[in-house]
Amino acid sequence: MHHQAVITANPASPSSNGSVWGRTGIGRSWFRSLVAASPCFLAPLTSICVFVTLAQYEGSFALFGEAVTKEGLWTICVKYGPEITAKGIFAVVCWVGLQALLFRYLPGETQTGQYTPAGYLLSYRMNGLSAWILTHVLYGVLSWYGVLDPGFIPRNWSSLIGAMNLAGFLISALSFVKAYVMPTHPEDRKFSGSSLYDFYMGIELNPRLGENFDLKLFSNGRPGMIAWTLIDISNMAYQYQTQQYVEPSLILITILQGLYVLDFFVNESWYLRTIDIAHDHYGFYLAWGCFCFLPTTYTIQGQYLGLYPQSASKTHLAVFFAIGLAGYALFRSANSQKDKVRRSGGDCLIWGQPASYIAASYKTSDGKQHTSLLLCSGWWGWSRHANYVGDLFLSYSTCALVGSSHVVVWIYALWMTMLLVHRCMRDEKRCSDKYGAAWEEYCRRVPWRFVQGVW
Ligand code: NDP
């Protein structure tokens, strides 16, 4: 049964432009849409350059730059870039196929997401944790019995990246076509006026195959996320095979990233209420991002150490591991506080005190008034995005644990900074449109975005 409440802007809001979910302005000119969609070209190019720098130039952009100056970018990319091989394609097809089967058939509790703009309240089966465990057990068993080389991933990295790139583009193209020819919820589609931009940011909000196979949750939460820890473990195995030992830094990075990934699956239903699932449409940004960018970029630290083992001092490792754990604790605690206040309708304790919140109202297109709670105490009273700050501490510490000054090992943290700052801006614009004066009141009571006294 569908609830036909459609969220629109709060008429009380002076900044309201009637577009709670929207992307206004893009697509007015070819130039603007080209600029907005340029990541479709720039992101794959960057991932190729990073791959070549890691594989051929010891992770040094300076050496890569010298080679490019001498021979030209095109020549270098063709010579050393990711390969498209039958083996790589077969491996990625098996991987995505396995994850699709687990996603479709493993049992799990059914949870609902948030109302979509067209009023749909979708159900999702939460079986990510069992899929993660089963996949890792399978990897362990197949490796133990010699069926699978545990260092398979770094050993075939070039072919795997080539195939993952293809998969990302293919799924983006298919979702673009699907949005026109067989949309799941036509009223939830978003057209910007520029096909290029629509390809990049997506048209459908929650594309599904049949009733239950949710393409967005699958691609955001399965092939890439589960591969993340597997890639780290495979890099450890590879290092052990080639060096007969595993660097402590690589073990600590794998533990921190494993904690982050495991947290994602343990709290999978929480993910249904985040921006990715509740607000972002499904296009190249999410499809290619999760199929290719996540597994190639989020694992650079492990890739680097797998290729170039090096040891930082024990103090260095202890300090950054502790900062990473603290970042994770902040990330989890802030996210849980928000979830707690929303689930309990505000009837809960935050840091031992009754939760303080603003009841923010917004109107739906059927004229009905609804209320959301904006928590103003705990971490959400300290800053408006303390969860992002925890994530950044964790990201920077996993890069610092490598113990290298090469820019390439810091790419993950730099990316997370860009992503979360940009996310903060667009989310605040959306909240301001949705809640109007109540959001202004929240910003007045909690004036800092990330860190008190800084920003
Ligand atoms: P949030 O979980 O912070 O969700 C933002 C939404 O929460 C807002 O749109 C609003 O939604 C609601 N909200 C805002 N202020 C309050 C408040 N004071 N009290 C209660 N609700 C509030 O953001 P994200 O979805 O971006 O991120 C979730 C987590 O995932 C973060 O910790 C982030 O670091 C992490 N993340 C990691 C990524 C990665 O690649 N590793 C990528 C993206 C995120 P509403 O309309 O419901 O009011």
Boltz pocket constraint, residues with backbone or C-beta under 6 A from the ligand:
constraints:
  - pocket:
      binder: B
      contacts: [[A, 273], [A, 274], [A, 275], [A, 276], [A, 331], [A, 335], [A, 338], [A, 372], [A, 373], [A, 374], [A, 375], [A, 376], [A, 380], [A, 384], [A, 387], [A, 388], [A, 391], [A, 419], [A, 420], [A, 423], [A, 427], [A, 431], [A, 434]]
      max_distance: 6.0
